[in-house]
């Protein structure tokens, strides 16, 4: 009986990901981190029975990988909002929760980083720009001001 009750509780968690499920697939992009321009790649897949979206990210400069990370987007059942957890090749751990926005087809995650960077608080914004395009911006908080760190544009890989 306990297993059946547990299954009922867990079933349907993927329903909460539907608004952002369009990300599932492979994406190629161009990003600018400060003055450095990079080629970037994202791969989003459904994971753990569809209850999460797993992502894998690569940034390349001069054809060489300069940064990789992986993470999950999921639904926090207690707070009733999307969450994003990421793990970088440099040991950085980042986590964020969906923040309110009035912007249509935009998802904002306010979070924190465990890093030696001066930016402990970050804001990631994903904006759908069409069926096969989106943009991503990342800003770090310095005092009370959000400082742009990364701007990227992505197209779905065909």
C-alpha positions in Angstrom: 0.0 0.0 0.0 2.8 2.4 0.8 4.4 2.0 -2.6 1.1 2.7 -4.3 0.6 5.9 -2.2 4.2 6.9 -3.1 3.6 6.3 -6.8 0.4 8.5 -6.7 2.3 11.3 -5.0 5.2 11.2 -7.5 3.1 10.7 -10.7 2.4 13.9 -12.6 5.5 15.9 -11.4 6.5 16.2 -15.0 3.2 18.1 -15.6 4.8 21.1 -13.8 7.7 21.1 -16.4 5.4 21.5 -19.4 5.8 25.3 -19.8 9.6 24.8 -20.2 9.6 21.4 -21.8 10.1 23.0 -25.3 13.8 23.2 -24.3 14.2 19.4 -24.7 16.6 18.8 -27.6 20.0 20.0 -28.7 21.0 23.6 -29.1 24.0 25.5 -30.6 24.8 29.0 -29.6 27.1 31.9 -29.5 27.8 33.5 -26.2 29.7 36.5 -24.9 31.3 36.3 -21.4 32.7 39.7 -20.7 34.7 40.4 -23.9 35.3 36.7 -24.7 33.1 35.2 -27.5 32.5 31.5 -27.4 30.6 28.8 -29.2 28.2 27.1 -26.8 26.1 23.9 -26.8 23.2 22.8 -24.6 21.5 19.4 -24.6 18.3 19.1 -22.6 16.7 15.7 -22.0 13.9 14.4 -19.8 15.2 12.5 -16.9 14.1 10.3 -14.0 10.7 9.3 -15.5 10.1 12.8 -16.8 10.1 14.4 -13.4 13.2 16.5 -14.3 14.9 18.0 -17.3 18.6 17.3 -17.3 20.9 19.7 -19.1 24.5 19.5 -20.3 26.4 22.6 -21.3 29.7 23.2 -23.1 31.5 26.5 -23.9 34.3 26.4 -26.5 36.9 29.0 -27.4 39.2 28.3 -30.4 37.5 24.9 -30.8 38.6 23.8 -27.3 36.3 23.2 -24.3 36.8 26.0 -21.8 33.9 25.1 -19.5 31.4 22.3 -19.0 28.5 21.9 -16.6 25.5 19.7 -16.0 22.4 20.1 -14.0 18.7 19.6 -13.6 15.5 21.7 -13.8 12.7 20.3 -11.6 9.7 21.3 -9.6 9.9 22.1 -5.9 6.7 20.5 -4.6 6.8 22.5 -1.3 7.4 26.0 -2.8 5.5 25.2 -6.0 8.1 26.7 -8.4 10.7 25.6 -10.8 14.2 25.1 -9.5 17.6 24.7 -11.3 20.7 23.0 -9.9 24.0 23.0 -11.8 27.5 21.6 -11.3 30.5 23.0 -13.1 33.8 21.4 -14.1 35.6 23.8 -11.8 33.7 22.5 -8.7 31.1 25.3 -8.7 27.6 24.4 -7.5 24.8 26.7 -8.5 21.1 26.6 -7.5 18.2 28.9 -8.3 14.5 29.2 -7.9 12.0 30.6 -10.3 11.4 34.3 -9.7 8.3 36.1 -10.7 8.2 37.8 -14.1 5.5 39.5 -16.1 7.4 38.8 -19.3 5.7 36.3 -21.6 7.8 33.3 -22.6 10.5 34.1 -20.0 11.8 32.2 -17.0 13.9 33.8 -14.4 15.9 31.9 -11.8 17.4 33.8 -8.9 20.1 31.8 -7.1 23.5 31.4 -5.5 26.9 30.0 -6.5 29.4 28.2 -4.3 32.5 29.7 -6.0 35.5 31.9 -5.5 33.9 34.4 -7.9 32.9 37.8 -6.5 29.4 37.1 -7.5 27.6 34.8 -5.0 24.1 35.7 -6.2 23.1 35.2 -9.8 20.1 35.6 -12.0 19.6 33.5 -15.1 16.9 34.5 -17.6 15.8 32.2 -20.4 13.6 33.9 -23.1 11.9 31.8 -25.8 12.4 33.7 -29.1 10.5 31.3 -31.4 10.0 27.5 -31.8 13.6 26.9 -32.4 15.4 29.8 -30.8 16.0 31.2 -27.3 18.3 33.6 -25.5 19.9 33.3 -22.1 21.4 36.0 -19.9 23.2 35.6 -16.6 23.9 38.5 -14.3 25.8 38.6 -11.0 24.8 40.8 -8.1 27.3 43.4 -6.9 26.0 45.4 -4.0 22.4 46.1 -5.0 23.1 46.1 -8.8 22.8 43.2 -11.3 26.0 43.1 -13.5 25.7 41.4 -16.9 28.0 38.4 -17.1 26.9 36.2 -20.0 24.7 36.8 -23.0 23.9 33.9 -25.4 21.7 33.1 -28.3 20.7 29.5 -29.2 19.2 27.8 -32.2 17.8 24.2 -32.1 20.2 21.8 -33.8 18.5 20.3 -36.9 
